[in-house]
Amino acid sequence: MVILRQFQISSFELFQSPKQTGFYSSSRSVPLPRARFYSDFRVMSGNKGTNFEKLYLGMDFGTSGARFTVIDEQGEIKAQGKREYPPFMKEESMDWASSWKATLFSLLEDIPVTVRSLVSSISLDGTSATTLILNSESGEVLCQPYLYNQSCPDALPEVKSIAPANHTVCSGTSTLCKLVSWWNTEVPNRESAVLLHQADWLLWLLHGRLGVSDYNNALKVGYDPESESYPSWLLNQPYSQLLPKVQAPGTSIGNLKESIRMQFGFPDDCIVCTGTTDSIAAFLAARATEPGKAVRTLQYFRIANYISAIHLTFSCEKTVL
């Protein structure tokens, strides 16, 4: 057995926002804080040659920053780090999409190269009901993201008129209210748009298949996990064509983009899996896996919920592939 240990300070100091057309074309980039981390990985060798262990990467995108953790099949942490969101600005307001994207790729670079080469699957969680509307062909973000706590009271009466009483969408901060509010602005070519949640969008940047979500994130847009489908009262609406395809959390979507694999040194067979919400991630991180156990989540206080995204990738490797 050869045991290698590495201590590294990321040399990545500046993320230059890629040129885009439309809403985010004039965003300003700013220096990102350095990430300091410690990593530990092993290379096993035996009579049958060298066998590299499989590692699993999970990321948590919270309200003010993001974290990553890499674990092995036994759940042992091999590398971890965190970043604050850089203050990208657009017309005196926060350009959240550019900031999240910059943070995502900063986290990937912060992972030691020797660890990246062993990562077999990737997943992440995002804040519940944080919503983006994109062009379904180009992937261009069509408007400022609706944050998790942003309320759309203008859409609430319409949503209440179609949804069952006391449904989870009957709140001004629900994803469905945000979709209806945007739809009612009657923007050009709105029929060609697609809705994604924060986690969906970040994962799309990694796998490139637009329009995929998970049933945890899709709850607040009206998805019914019991029937594993959108309800008829939602499908009958003119904006239903914007709804993403829904899969179980931890389901393999596809391989990591070749360009990203080549840039960061991930394996050719590294897969990207559907994610979940931050609250579900916190529940999984608490390891309440047996009947009789409960988890209480305090508002704005989550402990190591980014680790749960890794459990999703580990679960995917075990049950889906």
PyMOL commands that set and color helices and strands:
alter all, ss='L'
color gray80, all
select helices_A, chain A and resi 22-24+96-110+113-116+156-162+175-183+190-192+198-207+217-221+232-235+240-242+258-264+278-285+306-319
alter helices_A, ss='H'
color red, helices_A
select strands_A, chain A and resi 2-9+36-46+49-51+55-61+65-71+77-84+89-90+93-94+119-126+131-135+193-197+212-214+245-247+252-255+271-273+276-277
alter strands_A, ss='S'
color yellow, strands_A
deselect
rebuild
show_as cartoon
